[in-house]
């Protein structure tokens, strides 16, 4: 292989990035679906000739590794029958896809007859022919209820569309013209990626192109291993719960960091469910990488080199590695998103334990998608299926140096966003009463999380008098956006159906169960979504900052007192004497000069980062040596009325100064999340 000079390497790397970027733009511009061109529920990436990830694109990052497996599956299935101009379709969750609605279109890229690369993209298609319009099937009991599913078929053969396959797919779906547009947008996307890649190979030659690809992957692996090696060895745990139809699901994960490698172990997660919240092994694999790419690799090219240092354990038959034919249609907003959440929490716990890397850590972002799919006859008399995209607005988790961003999106999708109100009202027979930030949705902390939002809609200009809608997801019983280093969790979701538009829409009304519902004339649907988690002890946040949040409508007076320990006088300004007295009930040290950033590491053990008190020896669990405060989550401001009454918040504090070092959500009797941080090799040698 010829040596690659640095200038050629940089040019080709940049061109690969721009190829993906241009293909994403093409996908969005051709697609007519709001979930694609507004919500950015999409992904485009390039892969090497063997199917390994070459250049990961933006969108939902779960798909970067799953599409790699899809490429490899197509290579195995169609060995000897892969030609220039071919294009393949795959959407089977037990082969590589996340659920049947996420269709991958995969195209080989040949240069002068030689296979040199692949392009792959996905979108959530308009419909997949399942029991319920839109592809999220609350009543599914196996994958056969969840629509058309293929482990791989050739849609275009040497440049010619296979009309029989095309017609068969469109014959099985609602709104075939919209599904056709979805598929054509992905064909156009792959055409652009292929044409631009061929131009690049034609300019530099196959050998140079392949050399840059190999070097780029090696560079990413080297950079990530070096970054991991610089972090302290240790073991961290995270846990998420969610509820569906009376069933409580647990996602348990342990991250072990040793040397320059990471192992994610999901042992302890619930058995697979009868409900379609499960995910397959490949979905979990993608789910843990979705936060890893931005948290650990923000300045590293996302490719196969980033994948090599990581190992995963996912017990077969569990909710994170279900066995066919378990239903999975809700996986993307259920088990997969919970895998995102625990992986992000684990990585941030690891990062915050290092003084040099703590600036890259983040509390939990938007941890609980709501999914409201509407379907019925729209104002133009056409059958319409649409998703309310507000969930994509998300909420940013607090950082170690600043508050989270209100409506800040979500960590696993750097380009997620919600549609304009006018866009939704133009496509669906509804009218918004309001859409705004939600009070007490942001997780309290020294730095608070970003706020989530709330909205209410009513039917409008609906030929049938209303519209049907589906509610799926992870329920409202458990907070999902984890705090970090003593910060608290973000508020919970809520879904309320009002049979008349009156009163307080945010509190009155009937809580909606999982399933399909009807919204009729004179009724209203109210939805709120969770905020991001907080970072650091809320009692250490300056009273004037809490007052500013109260004045802007982000924090209620009740939450200011119960979560931040700030007391307001009759003039609605902080009473500093009363605030100091209230905070002194827990804090026994100064409240200025620090924010409690969790456990500080030194050669002789784990210390309080606020007062430097040694809490536990190096390498030992520290929570059993900390002070513990427990309170019901339902008693906290911002918690929805439907929060499970059993759920408790455990707050672990320094035994000397009382500063909070961690906060976890748990059910009574569940073990502590056991975090063990070891000093670095250099520190051990010095000791």
Secondary structure per residue as TSV (DSSP state, phi and psi in degrees):
chain	resnum	aa	ss	phi	psi
A	1	X	-	360.0	134.0
A	2	X	-	-71.5	151.0
A	3	X	-	-69.0	141.8
A	4	X	-	-104.6	121.1
A	5	X	-	-74.7	153.2
A	6	X	H	-59.4	-33.5
A	7	X	H	-68.9	-46.1
A	8	X	H	-60.8	-42.1
A	9	X	H	-57.4	-47.6
A	10	X	H	-66.6	-39.0
A	11	X	H	-66.5	-46.9
A	12	X	H	-64.8	-42.4
A	13	X	H	-58.4	-45.4
A	14	X	H	-65.6	-40.6
A	15	X	H	-63.3	-39.1
A	16	X	H	-61.1	-42.9
A	17	X	H	-61.5	-43.5
A	18	X	H	-69.0	-32.0
A	19	X	H	-60.4	-48.0
A	20	X	H	-62.3	-42.9
A	21	X	H	-61.6	-43.9
A	22	X	H	-66.8	-37.0
A	23	X	H	-65.8	-37.9
A	24	X	H	-61.7	-44.9
A	25	X	H	-59.8	-43.3
A	26	X	H	-60.2	-45.2
A	27	X	H	-58.4	-46.3
A	28	X	H	-66.6	-40.1
A	29	X	H	-72.5	-32.0
A	30	X	H	-82.6	-34.8
A	31	X	-	-66.1	142.2
A	32	X	-	-104.6	12.4
A	33	X	-	-99.5	131.6
A	34	X	H	-64.4	-32.8
A	35	X	H	-64.8	-25.4
A	36	X	H	-90.5	-58.9
A	37	X	H	-84.4	-12.1
A	38	X	T	-108.4	-52.8
A	39	X	T	-77.5	-17.9
A	40	X	-	61.9	40.4
A	41	X	-	-83.3	81.8
A	42	X	E	-158.1	173.9
A	43	X	E	-165.6	140.0
A	44	X	E	-135.6	134.3
A	45	X	E	-149.5	164.0
A	46	X	E	-111.1	146.6
A	47	X	E	-132.9	153.7
A	48	X	E	-74.4	175.0
A	49	X	T	-60.2	-28.4
A	50	X	T	-88.8	3.9
A	51	X	S	91.3	-3.3
A	52	X	-	-73.6	148.9
A	53	X	E	-65.7	127.2
A	54	X	E	-106.2	-49.7
A	55	X	E	-144.6	101.7
A	56	X	-	-74.8	136.8
A	57	X	-	-99.8	-173.1
A	58	X	S	-91.4	-178.6
A	59	X	B	105.1	-156.4
A	60	X	B	-74.3	114.5
A	61	X	T	-76.3	-10.5
A	62	X	T	-55.6	-30.6
A	63	X	H	-82.8	-12.6
A	64	X	H	-59.6	-46.4
A	65	X	H	-80.8	-33.9
A	66	X	H	-66.3	-39.4
A	67	X	H	-67.3	-29.9
A	68	X	H	-62.2	-45.2
A	69	X	H	-64.9	-34.8
A	70	X	H	-62.2	-43.2
A	71	X	H	-59.0	-46.4
A	72	X	H	-65.0	-36.0
A	73	X	H	-66.4	-41.1
A	74	X	H	-63.9	-40.2
A	75	X	H	-59.5	-44.7
A	76	X	H	-67.9	-44.4
A	77	X	H	-70.6	-35.7
A	78	X	T	-111.7	27.0
A	79	X	T	-53.2	129.0
A	80	X	T	84.0	-2.9
A	81	X	-	-132.9	38.0
A	82	X	-	-115.6	117.9
A	83	X	-	-130.1	161.1
A	84	X	T	-56.8	136.4
A	85	X	T	88.4	-3.1
A	86	X	-	-75.5	156.6
A	87	X	E	-149.1	134.0
A	88	X	E	-116.2	150.1
A	89	X	E	-118.9	138.2
A	90	X	E	-147.5	131.2
A	91	X	-	-146.0	17.2
A	92	X	-	-78.7	120.6
A	93	X	T	-64.4	-25.0
A	94	X	T	-88.1	0.5
A	95	X	T	-103.5	-48.6
A	96	X	T	-166.3	-29.7
A	97	X	-	-70.2	167.5
A	98	X	S	-86.5	-43.3
A	99	X	S	-154.2	170.4
A	100	X	T	-63.5	-28.0
A	101	X	T	-70.4	-19.1
A	102	X	E	-91.6	96.2
A	103	X	E	-89.5	130.0
A	104	X	E	-95.9	132.1
A	105	X	E	-111.8	127.4
A	106	X	E	-127.3	127.6
A	107	X	E	-125.2	127.7
A	108	X	E	-73.3	147.5
A	109	X	E	-117.5	111.4
A	110	X	E	-106.3	139.2
A	111	X	E	-120.0	115.5
A	112	X	T	51.4	44.1
A	113	X	T	85.0	-6.9
A	114	X	E	-102.5	129.4
A	115	X	E	-70.7	118.4
A	116	X	E	-115.4	-19.9
A	117	X	E	-169.4	175.2
A	118	X	E	-132.8	149.8
A	119	X	E	-115.8	148.5
A	120	X	E	-146.6	144.3
A	121	X	E	-146.0	163.3
A	122	X	E	-144.3	154.0
A	123	X	E	-142.9	161.1
A	124	X	E	-81.9	109.2
A	125	X	-	-72.9	159.4
A	126	X	S	-52.8	-41.8
A	127	X	-	-158.7	155.5
A	128	X	-	-127.7	7.5
A	129	X	S	79.7	22.8
A	130	X	-	-84.5	-177.4
A	131	X	S	-58.0	-38.0
A	132	X	S	-115.8	137.1
A	133	X	T	-58.2	142.6
A	134	X	T	97.9	-20.2
A	135	X	S	102.9	-12.5
A	136	X	-	-96.2	117.4
A	137	X	-	-116.1	90.4
A	138	X	T	-60.9	-28.6
A	139	X	T	-94.9	4.3
A	140	X	-	-64.2	137.5
A	141	X	-	-118.5	-5.7
A	142	X	S	-158.5	170.0
A	143	X	G	-66.5	-19.0
A	144	X	G	-71.9	-16.2
A	145	X	G	-82.7	-5.4
A	146	X	S	-106.1	19.7
A	147	X	-	95.9	-177.2
A	148	X	-	-54.4	136.7
A	149	X	-	-146.4	128.9
A	150	X	-	-130.8	132.7
A	151	X	S	-79.1	1.6
A	152	X	-	143.7	123.2
A	153	X	E	-143.3	156.8
A	154	X	E	-93.1	111.4
A	155	X	E	-85.9	-36.4
A	156	X	E	-124.9	127.6
A	157	X	E	-113.5	107.2
A	158	X	T	52.4	44.7
A	159	X	T	90.4	-5.6
A	160	X	E	-111.4	125.9
A	161	X	E	-64.9	130.1
A	162	X	-	-80.2	96.3
A	163	X	H	-61.5	-33.5
A	164	X	H	-64.6	-42.3
A	165	X	H	-65.9	-45.4
A	166	X	H	-57.4	-49.5
A	167	X	H	-65.1	-36.3
A	168	X	H	-64.4	-44.8
A	169	X	H	-61.3	-48.8
A	170	X	H	-68.6	-22.9
A	171	X	H	-73.0	-16.7
A	172	X	T	-101.5	2.2
A	173	X	S	-124.3	155.9
A	174	X	S	-80.0	148.2
A	175	X	S	60.2	54.4
A	176	X	H	-58.7	-29.8
A	177	X	H	-66.6	-34.6
A	178	X	H	-75.3	-38.7
A	179	X	H	-64.4	-39.0
A	180	X	H	-60.5	-40.8
A	181	X	H	-66.4	-39.3
A	182	X	H	-57.5	-48.1
A	183	X	H	-66.4	-39.9
A	184	X	H	-65.9	-33.6
A	185	X	H	-64.7	-37.3
A	186	X	H	-73.5	-34.7
A	187	X	H	-62.1	-46.0
A	188	X	H	-61.1	-40.6
A	189	X	H	-59.6	-47.6
A	190	X	H	-66.5	-35.5
A	191	X	H	-61.6	-43.8
A	192	X	H	-64.4	-46.1
A	193	X	H	-60.9	-42.4
A	194	X	H	-66.6	-45.7
A	195	X	H	-61.3	-44.0
A	196	X	H	-70.2	-35.6
A	197	X	H	-67.1	-41.8
A	198	X	H	-62.6	-38.5
A	199	X	H	-63.1	-38.3
A	200	X	H	-66.8	-46.2
A	201	X	H	-64.2	-39.1
A	202	X	H	-62.5	-32.1
A	203	X	H	-77.0	-39.7
A	204	X	H	-107.4	-14.4
A	205	X	-	92.0	154.4
A	206	X	H	-62.6	-42.7
A	207	X	H	-64.7	-44.2
A	208	X	H	-66.7	-41.5
A	209	X	H	-60.0	-47.3
A	210	X	H	-65.3	-35.8
A	211	X	H	-64.8	-41.1
A	212	X	H	-65.8	-41.2
A	213	X	H	-59.5	-46.4
A	214	X	H	-62.9	-44.6
A	215	X	H	-66.3	-36.5
A	216	X	H	-65.1	-41.1
A	217	X	H	-67.5	-42.9
A	218	X	H	-62.5	-39.5
A	219	X	H	-62.3	-44.2
A	220	X	H	-63.9	-42.9
A	221	X	H	-62.8	-44.7
A	222	X	H	-61.5	-45.4
A	223	X	H	-63.7	-43.9
A	224	X	H	-69.0	-42.4
A	225	X	H	-62.2	-38.1
A	226	X	H	-64.3	-40.9
A	227	X	H	-66.0	-44.1
A	228	X	H	-63.8	-42.8
A	229	X	H	-61.3	-30.0
A	230	X	T	-75.4	-13.0
A	231	X	S	-86.5	155.5
A	232	X	-	-67.6	143.4
A	233	X	-	-66.5	153.0
A	234	X	E	170.5	-173.5
A	235	X	E	-141.5	129.4
A	236	X	E	-129.3	149.0
A	237	X	E	-125.7	149.9
A	238	X	E	-144.6	154.0
A	239	X	E	-146.5	141.2
A	240	X	E	-131.8	144.6
A	241	X	E	-118.8	151.6
A	242	X	E	-150.3	162.2
A	243	X	E	-122.7	143.3
A	244	X	E	-148.7	119.3
A	245	X	T	50.9	43.1
A	246	X	T	82.0	-2.2
A	247	X	E	-100.6	128.2
A	248	X	E	-96.1	124.1
A	249	X	E	-105.8	138.4
A	250	X	E	-120.3	132.3
A	251	X	E	-110.7	115.7
A	252	X	E	-114.2	136.4
A	253	X	E	-145.4	142.5
A	254	X	E	-126.4	128.8
A	255	X	E	-105.1	124.4
A	256	X	E	-113.2	125.1
A	257	X	E	-112.5	121.5
A	258	X	E	-139.6	119.5
A	259	X	T	65.9	-121.8
A	260	X	T	-111.7	28.4
A	261	X	E	-135.2	154.2
A	262	X	E	-124.3	141.1
A	263	X	E	-127.4	124.3
A	264	X	E	-103.5	122.6
A	265	X	E	-119.8	117.7
A	266	X	-	-98.4	18.8
A	267	X	T	-59.9	135.9
A	268	X	T	103.6	-8.3
A	269	X	-	-72.5	156.2
A	270	X	-	-63.2	153.5
A	271	X	B	-60.5	158.0
A	272	X	-	-57.6	148.1
A	273	X	-	-97.5	159.2
A	274	X	S	-75.7	-15.3
A	275	X	S	-91.1	157.4
A	276	X	T	-81.4	42.5
A	277	X	T	-98.3	-5.3
A	278	X	-	-69.2	163.6
A	279	X	-	-137.9	157.1
A	280	X	-	-84.3	172.4
A	281	X	H	-59.3	-43.4
A	282	X	H	-67.1	-30.8
A	283	X	H	-68.5	-40.9
A	284	X	H	-65.2	-41.2
A	285	X	H	-56.7	-47.3
A	286	X	H	-67.2	-35.7
A	287	X	H	-64.3	-34.7
A	288	X	H	-77.5	-26.5
A	289	X	H	-78.8	-23.5
A	290	X	H	-56.1	-44.3
A	291	X	H	-83.4	-22.6
A	292	X	H	-65.5	-40.4
A	293	X	H	-55.7	-54.2
A	294	X	H	-75.0	-30.9
A	295	X	H	-78.7	-42.1
A	296	X	H	-101.4	-19.5
A	297	X	-	-127.7	34.3
A	298	X	T	-62.1	-25.6
A	299	X	T	-118.7	20.6
A	300	X	S	-121.4	138.3
A	301	X	-	-62.4	131.3
A	302	X	-	-81.1	104.2
A	303	X	S	-152.8	-168.6
A	304	X	H	-58.8	-29.1
A	305	X	H	-62.9	-30.0
A	306	X	H	-73.3	-26.3
A	307	X	H	-79.5	-32.2
A	308	X	T	-60.3	-34.9
A	309	X	T	-78.2	2.8
A	310	X	E	-114.2	135.7
A	311	X	E	-122.9	147.4
A	312	X	E	-130.5	138.7
A	313	X	E	-117.3	120.4
A	314	X	-	-136.3	106.0
A	315	X	-	-58.8	129.2
A	316	X	T	-59.4	144.3
A	317	X	T	82.6	3.3
A	318	X	B	-95.5	171.4
A	319	X	T	-65.6	-17.3
A	320	X	T	-103.9	5.7
A	321	X	B	-158.9	62.7
A	322	X	-	-73.3	160.1
A	323	X	-	-109.9	139.1
A	324	X	T	-55.9	136.6
A	325	X	T	-105.8	38.9
A	326	X	-	-54.5	141.8
A	327	X	-	-74.2	144.4
A	328	X	-	-138.7	11.3
A	329	X	T	-62.9	-24.7
A	330	X	T	-98.8	7.1
A	331	X	G	-54.5	-40.6
A	332	X	G	-63.9	-27.7
A	333	X	G	-110.5	13.0
A	334	X	T	-126.4	-103.1
A	335	X	H	-59.8	-40.5
A	336	X	H	-64.0	-45.2
A	337	X	H	-65.0	-34.8
A	338	X	H	-66.7	-34.2
A	339	X	H	-63.0	-43.5
A	340	X	H	-52.1	-48.3
A	341	X	H	-63.5	-48.9
A	342	X	H	-69.7	-35.9
A	343	X	H	-64.9	-42.1
A	344	X	H	-62.9	-41.3
A	345	X	H	-64.0	-44.1
A	346	X	H	-62.2	-46.2
A	347	X	H	-63.2	-40.0
A	348	X	H	-70.4	-36.4
A	349	X	H	-60.1	-41.3
A	350	X	H	-65.3	-45.6
A	351	X	H	-65.0	-41.0
A	352	X	H	-71.7	-15.7
A	353	X	T	-78.0	-6.8
A	354	X	S	-110.4	122.9
A	355	X	T	-58.2	-30.5
A	356	X	T	-82.0	-24.3
A	357	X	T	-110.8	-4.2
A	358	X	G	-61.4	-24.0
A	359	X	G	-66.5	-15.7
A	360	X	G	-91.9	-7.7
A	361	X	-	-77.8	160.2
A	362	X	B	-151.8	141.7
A	363	X	-	-67.7	170.6
A	364	X	-	-61.7	135.4
A	365	X	-	-86.0	-166.2
A	366	X	S	-46.0	101.8
A	367	X	-	-98.4	-5.5
A	368	X	-	-142.5	93.6
A	369	X	-	-58.8	138.9
A	370	X	E	-100.1	147.7
A	371	X	E	-125.3	111.4
A	372	X	E	-116.6	101.8
A	373	X	E	-98.5	126.1
A	374	X	E	-104.4	151.6
A	375	X	E	-154.9	147.6
A	376	X	E	148.3	-167.2
A	377	X	E	-84.9	126.2
A	378	X	-	-88.5	-176.1
A	379	X	T	-66.4	-13.4
A	380	X	T	-99.9	6.2
A	381	X	S	83.4	7.1
A	382	X	-	-99.7	150.8
A	383	X	E	-73.4	129.8
A	384	X	E	-130.3	140.7
A	385	X	E	-122.4	125.0
A	386	X	E	-144.5	154.3
A	387	X	E	-113.2	138.5
A	388	X	-	-78.8	117.7
A	389	X	G	-91.2	5.6
A	390	X	G	-56.0	-32.1
A	391	X	G	-58.2	-30.1
A	392	X	G	-69.5	-16.1
A	393	X	G	-67.8	-30.1
A	394	X	B	57.2	-152.6
A	395	X	-	-167.0	132.2
A	396	X	-	-77.9	141.3
A	397	X	-	-74.2	151.6
A	398	X	-	-62.4	144.7
A	399	X	B	-98.5	176.1
A	400	X	S	-80.0	-0.8
A	401	X	S	-136.6	-1.5
A	402	X	S	-164.4	161.6
A	403	X	-	-63.4	157.1
A	404	X	-	-70.6	164.9
A	405	X	-	-93.2	126.1
A	406	X	T	-62.5	137.3
A	407	X	T	51.2	42.3
A	408	X	-	-86.3	11.6
A	409	X	B	83.7	-150.0
A	410	X	B	-146.3	149.8
A	411	X	T	-62.4	-41.6
A	412	X	T	-76.4	-1.3
A	413	X	B	-141.3	97.3
A	414	X	T	-65.6	-13.1
A	415	X	T	-119.1	17.2
A	416	X	-	-67.2	149.4
A	417	X	-	-163.2	168.6
A	418	X	-	-105.4	157.1
A	419	X	-	-73.1	156.3
A	420	X	-	-62.3	149.8
A	421	X	H	-55.1	-41.9
A	422	X	H	-63.4	-34.5
A	423	X	H	-63.7	-46.2
A	424	X	H	-65.2	-44.1
A	425	X	H	-66.4	-26.1
A	426	X	H	-76.0	-25.4
A	427	X	H	-99.0	-26.5
A	428	X	S	-124.2	150.4
A	429	X	S	-80.3	62.2
A	430	X	E	-135.5	161.1
A	431	X	E	-133.4	135.2
A	432	X	E	-81.0	134.1
A	433	X	E	-84.1	-37.1
A	434	X	E	-168.3	161.7
A	435	X	E	-149.1	124.3
A	436	X	E	-162.3	171.1
A	437	X	E	-67.8	148.7
A	438	X	-	-103.4	128.8
A	439	X	T	-62.8	140.8
A	440	X	T	62.1	21.1
A	441	X	-	-85.6	-27.0
A	442	X	S	-75.7	134.0
A	443	X	-	-65.3	126.6
A	444	X	-	-66.4	148.3
A	445	X	S	-178.2	173.8
A	446	X	S	-55.9	-41.1
A	447	X	B	-111.5	123.7
A	448	X	-	-80.9	158.9
A	449	X	-	-72.8	168.4
A	450	X	-	-74.0	150.5
A	451	X	-	-78.0	144.1
A	452	X	-	-88.7	-163.5
A	453	X	E	-139.3	-175.9
A	454	X	E	-149.7	152.9
A	455	X	E	-152.6	163.1
A	456	X	E	-138.8	138.3
A	457	X	E	-129.8	156.2
A	458	X	E	-132.9	155.9
A	459	X	E	-62.7	147.3
A	460	X	-	-151.9	127.0
A	461	X	S	55.7	41.3
A	462	X	-	-96.2	116.5
A	463	X	T	-57.0	-32.6
A	464	X	T	-94.7	4.2
A	465	X	S	90.0	-2.1
A	466	X	E	178.1	-158.0
A	467	X	E	-155.6	149.7
A	468	X	E	-91.6	154.2
A	469	X	E	-150.1	155.5
A	470	X	E	-113.5	134.9
A	471	X	E	-114.6	118.7
A	472	X	E	-138.8	173.9
A	473	X	E	140.3	-137.8
A	474	X	S	-117.9	18.2
A	475	X	-	74.3	-166.6
A	476	X	S	-126.3	6.1
A	477	X	S	-79.8	-18.0
A	478	X	S	-137.0	136.5
A	479	X	-	-62.2	147.4
A	480	X	-	-121.5	-19.0
A	481	X	S	-99.3	97.8
A	482	X	-	-66.8	143.0
A	483	X	-	-81.3	173.6
A	484	X	B	-138.5	138.5
A	485	X	T	55.2	41.1
A	486	X	T	99.0	-11.7
A	487	X	-	-69.5	155.8
A	488	X	-	-98.4	164.5
A	489	X	-	-73.8	154.2
A	490	X	-	-71.2	163.0
A	491	X	-	-64.2	168.7
A	492	X	-	-97.7	167.2
A	493	X	-	-76.4	163.3
A	494	X	E	-154.2	144.7
A	495	X	E	-133.7	117.2
A	496	X	E	-127.4	129.9
A	497	X	E	-101.9	126.6
A	498	X	E	-109.9	125.6
A	499	X	S	-81.8	-7.9
A	500	X	S	-149.2	148.1
A	501	X	S	-86.9	88.4
A	502	X	-	-159.9	163.7
A	503	X	S	73.0	-162.8
A	504	X	-	-87.1	106.2
A	505	X	T	-64.1	-23.6
A	506	X	T	-79.6	-15.1
A	507	X	T	-129.0	-34.8
A	508	X	S	-78.1	179.3
A	509	X	S	99.3	172.1
A	510	X	E	-98.0	119.6
A	511	X	E	-59.2	134.7
A	512	X	-	-89.0	131.3
A	513	X	-	-81.5	168.2
A	514	X	S	-56.8	134.3
A	515	X	E	140.8	-164.8
A	516	X	E	-104.8	136.0
A	517	X	E	-137.0	168.2
A	518	X	E	-120.1	133.9
A	519	X	E	-111.0	115.7
A	520	X	E	-114.1	169.3
A	521	X	T	-53.4	136.4
A	522	X	T	85.4	-1.6
A	523	X	-	-109.1	166.5
A	524	X	E	-140.4	148.9
A	525	X	E	-114.2	124.5
A	526	X	E	-111.9	134.2
A	527	X	E	-136.3	137.3
A	528	X	E	-131.1	151.3
A	529	X	-	-126.7	159.3
A	530	X	-	-68.5	153.2
A	531	X	-	-94.6	178.2
A	532	X	-	-79.8	160.2
A	533	X	-	-74.0	158.7
A	534	X	-	-94.4	163.6
A	535	X	B	-122.9	130.4
A	536	X	S	81.1	167.8
A	537	X	-	-66.1	120.9
A	538	X	G	-60.7	-29.2
A	539	X	G	-66.9	-14.6
A	540	X	G	-95.5	-1.0
A	541	X	S	-72.0	136.7
A	542	X	-	-61.0	133.8
A	543	X	H	-55.4	-33.7
A	544	X	H	-68.4	-29.2
A	545	X	H	-72.8	-38.7
A	546	X	H	-63.1	-41.1
A	547	X	H	-62.0	-38.4
A	548	X	H	-65.3	-38.3
A	549	X	H	-68.3	-36.4
A	550	X	H	-64.1	-44.6
A	551	X	H	-63.8	-31.6
A	552	X	T	-88.6	1.0
A	553	X	T	83.7	14.4
A	554	X	S	-90.9	-26.9
A	555	X	S	-130.7	132.5
A	556	X	-	-81.0	162.8
A	557	X	H	-62.0	-36.5
A	558	X	H	-64.0	-45.3
A	559	X	H	-67.9	-32.9
A	560	X	H	-58.7	-38.4
A	561	X	H	-80.3	-48.8
A	562	X	H	-78.5	-29.2
A	563	X	T	-102.8	-37.6
A	564	X	T	-103.0	-10.5
A	565	X	-	67.7	29.5
A	566	X	-	-109.4	123.7
A	567	X	-	-101.9	133.5
A	568	X	B	-105.4	142.6
A	569	X	-	-84.5	-179.1
A	570	X	T	-59.0	-26.8
A	571	X	T	-86.3	9.9
A	572	X	S	60.1	33.7
A	573	X	S	-117.7	153.4
A	574	X	B	-60.4	132.8
A	575	X	-	-90.5	101.2
A	576	X	H	-66.0	-37.8
A	577	X	H	-65.1	-45.6
A	578	X	H	-66.6	-35.0
A	579	X	H	-64.5	-46.1
A	580	X	H	-62.0	-38.7
A	581	X	H	-66.8	-41.5
A	582	X	H	-66.6	-44.4
A	583	X	H	-66.3	-28.7
A	584	X	T	-68.4	-15.9
A	585	X	T	-61.4	-27.4
A	586	X	T	-114.6	-44.1
A	587	X	-	-85.3	133.1
A	588	X	-	-113.5	5.8
A	589	X	S	-124.1	-174.0
A	590	X	-	-65.7	149.2
A	591	X	S	-101.4	3.5
A	592	X	S	-115.7	158.3
A	593	X	S	91.5	5.0
A	594	X	-	-170.3	168.3
A	595	X	-	-132.2	7.2
A	596	X	-	65.8	82.1
A	597	X	-	-100.6	39.2
A	598	X	S	85.8	-150.6
A	599	X	E	-86.1	127.2
A	600	X	E	-94.8	139.8
A	601	X	E	-106.2	137.4
A	602	X	E	-145.0	177.1
A	603	X	T	-63.1	-26.7
A	604	X	T	-100.0	6.2
A	605	X	E	143.5	-166.9
A	606	X	E	-97.0	132.7
A	607	X	E	-125.4	154.6
A	608	X	E	-67.6	128.1
A	609	X	T	-73.7	-12.2
A	610	X	T	-90.7	-46.7
A	611	X	T	-116.9	-1.3
A	612	X	-	72.7	10.8
A	613	X	-	-64.0	133.8
A	614	X	E	-76.2	125.0
A	615	X	E	-102.8	-37.8
A	616	X	E	-152.9	154.3
A	617	X	-	-64.1	159.2
A	618	X	T	-58.6	133.2
A	619	X	T	81.7	6.5
A	620	X	S	-109.8	149.9
A	621	X	-	-61.1	136.4
A	622	X	-	-105.6	-18.2
A	623	X	G	-66.8	-30.7
A	624	X	G	-68.6	-15.6
A	625	X	G	-98.4	-3.6
A	626	X	S	-92.9	165.6
A	627	X	E	-77.1	147.6
A	628	X	E	-127.4	128.2
A	629	X	E	-118.9	133.8
A	630	X	E	-126.0	134.0
A	631	X	E	-147.9	151.0
A	632	X	E	-65.7	135.9
A	633	X	G	-62.4	-35.6
A	634	X	G	-62.2	-17.9
A	635	X	G	-85.1	-7.4
A	636	X	S	-85.4	145.9
A	637	X	T	-63.9	141.3
A	638	X	T	93.8	-14.0
A	639	X	-	-78.3	133.8
A	640	X	-	-69.5	157.0
A	641	X	T	-62.2	-23.3
A	642	X	T	-88.7	4.7
A	643	X	S	-59.9	135.3
A	644	X	-	-57.0	122.8
A	645	X	T	-63.8	-19.5
A	646	X	T	-77.5	-21.3
A	647	X	-	-71.8	131.7
A	648	X	E	-121.3	152.1
A	649	X	E	-103.1	122.8
A	650	X	E	-101.3	123.4
A	651	X	E	-114.0	123.4
A	652	X	E	-106.0	126.4
A	653	X	E	-126.6	165.1
A	654	X	-	-64.5	131.9
A	655	X	T	-68.1	-16.2
A	656	X	T	-94.3	-54.1
A	657	X	T	-104.4	-11.9
A	658	X	-	83.5	-0.2
A	659	X	-	-63.6	135.4
A	660	X	E	-71.4	135.5
A	661	X	E	-113.7	-21.9
A	662	X	E	-163.3	155.3
A	663	X	E	-141.4	131.9
A	664	X	E	-133.7	148.9
A	665	X	E	-91.1	136.9
A	666	X	E	-153.0	158.5
A	667	X	-	-94.9	146.5
A	668	X	T	-53.2	134.0
A	669	X	T	93.0	-16.0
A	670	X	-	-71.7	145.0
A	671	X	-	-67.0	156.2
A	672	X	-	-61.3	147.4
A	673	X	-	-72.1	116.5
A	674	X	-	-94.8	98.1
A	675	X	-	-99.1	127.8
A	676	X	E	-127.8	120.7
A	677	X	E	-114.6	131.2
A	678	X	-	-106.5	150.5
A	679	X	-	-67.1	156.9
A	680	X	-	-63.7	167.1
A	681	X	H	-57.5	-39.5
A	682	X	H	-65.4	-40.7
A	683	X	H	-67.4	-38.6
A	684	X	H	-64.2	-39.2
A	685	X	H	-64.7	-39.7
A	686	X	H	-66.6	-33.7
A	687	X	-	-71.9	360.0
